[in-house]
Amino acid sequence: MRGTGGEPVRGVAVLTLTGVLSQVVGFVYRILLTRLAGAEILGLYQLILPVYSVLLSLTSVGLTTGVSNLSAWYQALGNQRVIDQVRGQAVKLFLLLALVPCGLLLLFSDGVSVYLLGDARTRLGLMLLVPCLVLTGIENLQKHYFYGTGRVCPAAVTELIEQILRSVLVLALVWATIPATAEEAVGAIVLGMALCEVTSALTQTVLFRRYLGPRDRLAGAPLPPSTVRRKLGRIALPLGLAALLGNGISSANAVLIPRLLVLGGMDQSQAVSTYGVTFGMTLPMLLLPTAFLSALGLVLTPKLSRCAALQQAGEIRRLVRRWVSLANLILIPALALLAVLGPALGRALYQEERVGDHLPLLALGVLFSCWQSLGAYVLNGVDRQKASAAIALGADGVQLVLTCLTVGQWGMGGYAVSFVLASLVGAVLSWRAVAQATGLALPVFSWFTAPTLAACLAASCGDLMETVLLRAEAGVLPSALGGMGFGLLLYLAALQAMGVWGGKPERPP
């Protein structure tokens, strides 16, 4: 993606830095929220998020891509007036699309909370989702104008500030409601999100007008509004339907888990609490090393698109080798170390023993899902979007079926197994499609064997170092961090010994 100064690397660096900082802020926020509200309230909050995701995919996901693509197109043509029209028509279409589902959610929030989510305590949070959804949609439509025109900094920096503001508001409101019922606590969390979105939507509106300029000074000739809507629809409709189907399957998978746990013998409170620990604590901790993936996708996909347009098959294979090798060198050791040191980190940070449950399986599932995402970036870049979407939907479907079959009998262990198997299916199918589309022979040793062997050494020695430090009474958190640092040093040494890292490595483009 080109920045305003024509420096693609600068845009990637900004996106990576703000993405990592945003992940760190979100991680600290979840730790404080868990200590303040508890695992059960966090589980109730996680229950309503699938509804939020489905509504966003129904109303705005396709439109945001349309705004991004058309803004880039008409900026290249020097027509700022149509860019302004695209933003205006997209907002109108979004509000029109949101009217019916948001109205139905307000009218039937009681039924949705009881019969769909399985817990009446989510009702207040569901009702407060409506203003949050509307404001988030308006904000995202304007934010994607910046992404489309290559102005990465305003969108990325304001998103980071928004994350910090949201954390402060939510924690303050939850603290102010103590002692409160679980329903009121969940409502306080969503209310804090909505208040933050007010500021974000206003900020993005002001920034949009500032960067685009006053309407009476815009360059270019306008298009008929019907033409603009038709152009938006051609982009938004297929993407929106695919996102809706995918989010619908993922949401069904998430919503079913507490019910299946109850069928397996847990009471409702224990089931929601267990769900909150896995989805609100363990998985966010495991996802910390993946913060750079979205920035990687933003730079890799357009590079591959340009190479595909120029029929540069060799350059495509070179880019994929470099970037995927870099990603594996980061992801594999990070997740291996978290698999063995995560229980101690979870106890120290969340003060919750259950964070370590099924951690190795969940770490493996996250790794496979990252491989699937990397394959999707490549497929999208070489114009194989349909294959990428079909694989994602297939993997989600496999996970939904396996979840239904295993969670009732094996508890969250069943979910961990289904997550690993479904992610593995998605990863294998993605890279098979990549090999067929690009003619790439997967470099098994440098991509998988060497990083995995080095990561196993790092994890075992890091675990040993943690044990030594614990016996020396260094404390749980310092021991875990010491083990992680020692493990990373051994990982780099092992890679250098195998000739994968060190010497004269190939720099990523």
C-alpha positions as a printed Julia matrix, in Angstrom:
509×3 Matrix{Float64}:
   0.0     0.0     0.0
   1.37    3.36   -0.94
   1.52    6.05    1.65
   1.1     9.71    0.92
   4.84   10.01    0.51
   5.08    7.01   -1.79
   6.79    4.94    0.88
   5.07    1.54    1.25
   7.49    0.42    3.98
   6.54    3.41    6.11
   2.87    2.46    5.95
   3.63   -1.13    6.9
   5.84    0.0     9.78
   3.12    2.31   11.11
   0.45   -0.39   10.83
   2.68   -2.96   12.53
   3.68   -0.64   15.36
   0.16    0.58   16.07
  -1.19   -2.97   15.72
   1.29   -4.31   18.28
   0.6    -1.41   20.66
  -3.14   -1.93   20.24
  -2.76   -5.63   21.07
  -0.75   -4.77   24.18
  -3.32   -2.19   25.31
  -6.12   -4.69   24.72
  -4.24   -7.38   26.64
  -3.67   -5.13   29.65
  -7.32   -4.02   29.44
  -8.54   -7.63   29.58
  -6.32   -8.36   32.57
  -7.72   -5.39   34.5
 -11.28   -6.13   33.42
 -10.95   -9.76   34.54
  -9.65   -8.74   37.95
 -12.37   -6.11   38.28
 -15.39   -7.99   36.95
 -14.48  -11.69   37.04
 -14.53  -14.54   34.53
 -18.33  -14.95   34.5
 -19.03  -11.36   33.46
 -16.27  -11.59   30.87
 -17.98  -14.72   29.56
 -21.33  -12.93   29.28
 -19.64  -10.11   27.39
 -18.02  -12.63   25.03
 -21.48  -14.12   24.42
 -22.87  -10.91   22.91
 -19.85  -10.26   20.66
 -20.98  -12.78   18.01
 -24.22  -10.79   17.61
 -22.11   -7.66   17.12
 -19.93   -9.4    14.5
 -22.9   -10.72   12.54
 -24.62   -7.32   12.48
 -21.42   -5.59   11.34
 -20.92   -8.12    8.55
 -24.55   -7.67    7.5
 -24.42   -3.88    7.4
 -20.9    -2.56    6.82
 -18.16   -5.09    5.96
 -18.73   -5.0     2.21
 -19.31   -1.25    2.22
 -15.99   -0.52    3.94
 -14.15   -2.44    1.2
 -16.17   -0.55   -1.39
 -15.19    2.79    0.14
 -11.53    1.75    0.24
 -11.41    0.49   -3.36
 -13.4     3.34   -4.92
 -11.5     5.99   -2.94
  -8.23    4.59   -4.3
  -9.63    4.45   -7.84
 -10.92    8.02   -7.94
  -7.94    9.45   -6.17
  -5.82    8.01   -8.98
  -8.15    9.81  -11.41
  -7.9    13.05   -9.42
 -11.67   13.14   -8.79
 -12.17   14.15   -5.16
 -15.84   15.0    -5.67
 -16.74   11.37   -6.37
 -14.76   10.26   -3.3
 -17.01   12.54   -1.24
 -20.05   11.02   -2.95
 -18.82    7.5    -2.23
 -18.48    8.28    1.49
 -21.93    9.92    1.62
 -23.73    7.15   -0.26
 -21.97    4.46    1.78
 -23.15    6.05    5.05
 -26.72    6.26    3.73
 -26.67    2.63    2.59
 -25.23    1.54    5.92
 -27.94    3.33    7.92
 -30.59    1.83    5.64
 -29.17   -1.67    6.07
 -28.86   -1.24    9.84
 -32.42    0.03   10.33
 -34.26   -3.3    10.25
 -31.81   -5.59   12.16
 -31.15   -2.96   14.84
 -34.87   -2.32   15.24
 -35.56   -6.05   15.53
 -32.79   -6.43   18.09
 -34.28   -3.67   20.25
 -37.79   -5.14   19.98
 -36.8    -8.74   20.61
 -33.74   -8.34   22.81
 -35.4   -10.42   25.53
 -35.99  -13.35   23.19
 -32.52  -13.1    21.65
 -30.87  -13.12   25.09
 -32.9   -16.07   26.39
 -33.44  -18.31   23.37
 -30.5   -17.47   21.11
 -27.7   -16.69   23.57
 -29.12  -18.81   26.36
 -28.67  -16.26   29.16
 -31.13  -13.47   30.05
 -28.33  -11.45   31.66
 -27.09  -10.42   28.21
 -30.26   -8.38   27.42
 -29.03   -4.94   28.52
 -25.74   -5.38   26.67
 -27.63   -6.39   23.51
 -29.77   -3.25   23.61
 -26.72   -1.02   24.07
 -25.06   -2.72   21.1
 -27.38   -0.81   18.75
 -25.89    2.7    19.21
 -22.42    1.15   19.4
 -22.98   -0.62   16.07
 -24.28    2.49   14.3
 -21.37    4.64   15.46
 -18.79    1.94   14.67
 -20.13    1.57   11.13
 -19.96    5.31   10.43
 -16.44    5.47   11.86
 -15.2     2.46    9.84
 -16.57    3.78    6.55
 -14.56    6.97    6.93
 -11.5     5.14    8.25
 -11.37    3.03    5.09
 -11.18    6.2     3.0
  -7.77    6.71    4.62
  -6.7     3.11    3.98
  -7.87    3.3     0.38
  -6.02    6.53   -0.36
  -2.83    5.36    1.35
  -3.08    7.79    4.29
  -2.3     5.14    6.88
  -1.15    7.34    9.76
  -4.43    9.16   10.61
  -6.46    5.94   10.68
  -3.85    3.87   12.5
  -3.05    6.45   15.17
  -6.69    7.3    15.88
  -7.48    3.59   16.16
  -4.79    3.2    18.82
  -6.07    6.24   20.7
  -9.58    4.83   20.44
  -8.41    1.55   21.98
  -6.85    3.38   24.93
  -9.94    5.58   25.44
 -12.26    2.56   25.27
 -10.22    0.73   27.89
 -10.28    3.68   30.27
 -14.03    4.33   29.84
 -15.05    0.69   30.23
 -12.9     0.12   33.3
 -14.15    3.35   34.9
 -17.81    2.45   34.28
 -17.42   -1.11   35.54
 -15.62    0.15   38.65
 -18.39    2.73   39.22
 -21.13    0.06   39.05
 -19.54   -2.2    41.71
 -21.37   -3.86   43.38
 -23.77   -4.57   40.53
 -25.61   -7.43   38.94
 -23.95   -9.33   36.11
 -26.38   -7.79   33.6
 -25.54   -4.26   34.76
 -21.8    -4.98   34.56
 -22.11   -6.23   30.97
 -24.22   -3.17   30.16
 -21.51   -0.93   31.62
 -18.91   -2.56   29.33
 -20.99   -2.01   26.18
 -21.93    1.53   27.29
 -18.23    2.37   27.59
 -17.7     1.05   24.06
 -20.58    3.16   22.74
 -19.34    6.36   24.43
 -15.91    5.79   22.94
 -17.45    5.33   19.48
 -19.11    8.75   19.76
 -15.67   10.36   20.02
 -14.22    8.11   17.31
 -17.0     8.77   14.8
 -16.75   12.53   15.32
 -12.95   12.42   15.02
 -13.06   10.43   11.78
 -15.66   12.81   10.33
 -13.49   15.83   11.1
 -10.34   14.14    9.73
 -12.15   13.06    6.56
 -13.27   16.6     5.8
  -9.87   18.03    6.67
  -7.92   15.68    4.38
 -10.4    15.7     1.5
 -11.08   19.42    1.69
 -14.2    21.66    1.62
 -16.96   20.47   -0.71
 -17.01   23.66   -2.78
 -13.31   23.24   -3.63
 -13.26   19.57   -4.6
 -11.79   18.66   -7.97
 -13.59   16.54  -10.55
 -17.11   16.08  -11.86
 -19.78   14.3    -9.79
 -21.5    11.1   -10.83
 -25.25   10.4   -10.59
 -25.99    9.04   -7.08
 -27.49    5.88   -8.6
 -24.2     5.19  -10.39
 -22.24    5.55   -7.15
 -24.65    3.22   -5.35
 -24.36    0.68   -8.15
 -20.56    0.74   -7.99
 -20.66    0.3    -4.22
 -23.16   -2.52   -4.51
 -21.07   -4.5    -6.99
 -18.21   -4.55   -4.5
 -20.15   -4.74   -1.23
 -22.78   -7.37   -2.01
 -20.59  -10.46   -2.61
 -18.12   -9.53    0.13
 -20.91   -8.78    2.59
 -22.67  -12.08    1.91
 -19.43  -14.05    2.31
 -18.6   -12.22    5.56
 -22.15  -12.73    6.85
 -22.03  -16.46    6.18
 -18.6   -16.84    7.72
 -19.42  -14.79   10.81
 -22.74  -16.61   11.13
 -20.99  -19.99   11.32
 -18.33  -18.68   13.72
 -20.97  -17.03   15.91
 -23.07  -20.19   16.03
 -19.97  -22.07   17.13
 -19.28  -19.57   19.92
 -22.88  -19.29   21.14
 -23.33  -23.07   21.29
 -20.36  -23.71   23.56
 -21.92  -22.62   26.91
 -25.07  -24.59   26.1
 -23.07  -27.69   25.28
 -21.11  -27.3    28.51
 -24.4   -27.19   30.42
 -25.54  -30.34   28.63
 -22.26  -31.92   29.69
 -23.05  -31.37   33.37
 -21.97  -27.8    34.25
 -24.38  -25.27   35.71
 -25.02  -22.08   33.72
 -22.74  -19.87   35.84
 -19.84  -22.3    35.62
 -20.32  -22.77   31.87
 -20.27  -19.03   31.17
 -17.24  -18.58   33.42
 -15.34  -21.37   31.64
 -16.25  -19.86   28.28
 -15.01  -16.47   29.47
 -11.66  -17.89   30.59
 -10.96  -19.53   27.21
 -12.22  -16.77   24.9
 -11.54  -13.76   27.1
  -8.17  -14.72   28.62
  -6.38  -17.71   27.08
  -6.95  -17.03   23.37
  -6.2   -13.26   23.6
  -2.89  -14.14   25.28
  -2.05  -16.6    22.5
  -3.0   -14.06   19.82
  -0.46  -11.47   21.04
   2.34  -12.73   18.7
  -0.02  -12.44   15.7
  -0.3    -8.65   15.9
   1.9    -8.17   12.81
  -0.19  -10.43   10.54
  -2.72   -7.79    9.48
   0.08   -5.4     8.48
   1.76   -8.25    6.61
  -1.47   -8.89    4.71
  -1.85   -5.22    3.83
   1.6    -5.13    2.21
   1.8    -8.66    0.77
  -1.57   -8.8    -0.99
  -1.16   -5.63   -3.14
   2.44   -6.59   -3.99
   1.26   -9.97   -5.22
  -1.6    -8.34   -7.14
   0.82   -6.12   -9.03
   3.09   -9.07   -9.81
   0.1   -11.14  -10.99
  -1.01   -8.3   -13.28
   2.5    -8.2   -14.78
   2.62  -12.04  -14.97
   5.75  -12.15  -12.81
   5.35  -15.71  -11.48
   8.95  -15.91  -10.26
   8.62  -12.69   -8.27
   5.4   -13.98   -6.69
   7.16  -17.12   -5.46
  10.1   -15.07   -4.15
   7.82  -12.74   -2.19
   5.83  -15.6    -0.7
   8.99  -17.47    0.38
  10.43  -14.41    2.09
   7.35  -13.19    3.93
   6.02  -16.58    5.03
   9.47  -17.64    6.22
   9.65  -14.46    8.32
   6.18  -15.07    9.75
   7.0   -18.66   10.74
  10.27  -17.63   12.37
   8.22  -15.37   14.67
   5.01  -17.36   15.21
   6.35  -20.86   15.88
   8.71  -20.03   18.8
   6.34  -17.49   20.33
   3.44  -19.95   20.46
   5.69  -22.82   21.62
   6.95  -20.73   24.54
   3.43  -19.6    25.43
   2.26  -23.22   25.36
   4.63  -24.13   28.21
   4.97  -20.81   30.05
   1.4   -19.57   29.5
  -0.06  -21.22   32.62
   2.35  -19.3    34.85
   1.73  -16.07   32.93
  -2.02  -16.61   33.21
  -1.85  -17.16   36.97
   0.33  -14.1    37.46
  -1.56  -11.72   35.16
  -5.18  -12.86   35.37
  -5.03  -14.52   38.81
  -6.95  -17.4    37.25
  -5.76  -21.01   37.36
  -7.89  -22.14   34.42
  -5.99  -20.01   31.88
  -3.56  -22.9    31.45
  -6.25  -25.45   30.59
  -5.71  -27.0    27.13
  -3.08  -24.37   26.37
  -0.81  -26.53   24.11
  -3.76  -27.57   21.93
  -5.06  -24.01   21.68
  -1.57  -22.73   20.79
  -1.36  -25.32   18.01
  -4.79  -24.25   16.75
  -3.71  -20.59   16.67
  -0.6   -21.54   14.67
  -2.64  -23.47   12.1
  -5.15  -20.62   11.83
  -2.27  -18.19   11.2
  -1.05  -20.45    8.38
  -4.55  -20.41    6.94
  -4.55  -16.59    7.11
  -1.17  -16.39    5.39
  -2.48  -18.65    2.63
  -5.56  -16.44    2.29
  -3.38  -13.33    1.85
  -1.52  -15.05   -0.99
  -4.7   -16.35   -2.65
  -6.31  -12.92   -2.49
  -3.2   -11.37   -4.0
  -3.15  -13.74   -6.99
  -6.88  -13.31   -7.7
  -8.09  -16.53   -6.05
 -10.56  -14.85   -3.68
 -13.29  -17.42   -4.28
 -10.99  -20.27   -3.29
  -9.92  -18.38   -0.16
 -13.53  -17.71    0.87
 -14.6   -21.3     0.2
 -11.74  -22.69    2.29
 -12.52  -20.33    5.19
 -16.2   -21.27    5.15
 -15.33  -24.96    4.93
 -12.96  -24.78    7.9
 -15.57  -22.89    9.96
 -18.16  -25.52    9.06
 -15.84  -28.34   10.14
 -15.23  -26.62   13.47
 -18.95  -26.11   14.07
 -19.69  -29.8    13.47
 -16.79  -30.98   15.62
 -17.73  -28.56   18.4
 -21.26  -29.94   18.51
 -19.91  -33.51   18.64
 -17.19  -33.06   21.27
 -17.87  -30.2    23.72
 -20.8   -31.9    25.46
 -18.63  -34.93   26.26
 -15.14  -33.48   26.66
 -15.86  -29.9    27.78
 -13.49  -27.18   26.56
 -11.02  -29.93   25.69
 -13.45  -30.87   22.92
 -13.42  -27.29   21.65
  -9.6   -27.27   21.67
  -9.51  -30.48   19.61
 -12.1   -29.15   17.13
 -10.19  -25.86   16.83
  -6.93  -27.69   16.02
  -8.49  -30.05   13.47
 -10.54  -27.35   11.69
  -7.57  -24.96   11.55
  -5.37  -27.75   10.22
  -7.91  -28.48    7.46
  -8.02  -24.78    6.56
  -4.22  -24.46    6.54
  -3.67  -27.57    4.4
  -6.33  -26.59    1.86
  -5.07  -22.99    1.71
  -1.48  -23.94    0.96
  -2.5   -26.63   -1.47
  -4.41  -23.94   -3.36
  -1.4   -21.6    -3.11
   0.91  -24.26   -4.57
  -1.5   -24.84   -7.45
  -1.99  -21.13   -8.14
   1.68  -20.09   -7.97
   3.66  -23.24   -8.77
   5.44  -22.82   -5.42
   7.16  -25.87   -3.93
   6.85  -25.44   -0.18
  10.35  -25.19    1.42
   9.6   -27.63    4.25
  12.94  -27.37    6.07
  13.3   -23.58    6.28
   9.57  -22.93    6.76
   8.6   -25.7     9.17
  11.27  -28.21   10.23
  14.02  -25.86   11.36
  11.79  -23.36   13.24
   9.85  -26.22   14.87
  12.97  -28.06   16.08
  14.48  -24.83   17.39
  11.19  -23.86   19.04
  10.91  -27.26   20.79
  14.42  -26.78   22.2
  13.54  -23.23   23.28
  10.28  -24.32   24.93
  11.82  -27.22   26.88
  14.8   -25.16   28.07
  12.56  -22.17   28.82
  10.36  -24.41   30.96
  13.46  -25.7    32.76
  14.72  -22.16   33.38
  11.31  -21.21   34.8
  11.5   -24.16   37.22
  15.01  -23.14   38.33
  13.92  -19.55   38.95
  10.82  -20.67   40.86
  12.97  -22.81   43.14
  15.15  -19.76   43.68
  11.95  -17.94   44.8
  12.15  -15.38   42.01
   8.36  -15.07   41.75
   5.9   -16.48   39.24
   5.92  -13.65   36.67
   9.71  -13.0    36.73
  10.3   -16.76   36.43
   8.03  -17.07   33.42
   9.57  -14.02   31.71
  13.08  -15.29   32.5
  12.24  -18.65   30.96
  10.86  -16.92   27.88
  13.98  -14.77   27.43
  16.29  -17.76   27.87
  14.23  -19.81   25.43
  14.35  -17.08   22.76
  18.14  -16.86   23.01
  18.45  -20.61   22.53
  16.01  -20.45   19.62
  18.13  -17.89   17.77
  21.28  -19.89   18.48
  19.68  -23.09   17.17
  18.52  -21.37   13.98
  22.0   -20.0    13.39
  23.5   -23.45   13.93
  21.13  -24.9    11.3
  21.96  -22.11    8.85
  18.44  -20.68    8.78
  19.22  -17.42   10.59
  22.37  -15.4    10.85
  25.13  -14.8     8.34
  23.6   -13.09    5.31
  19.84  -13.56    5.57
  17.63  -12.44    2.72
  15.9    -9.25    3.65
  12.15   -9.12    3.22
  11.06   -6.64    0.57
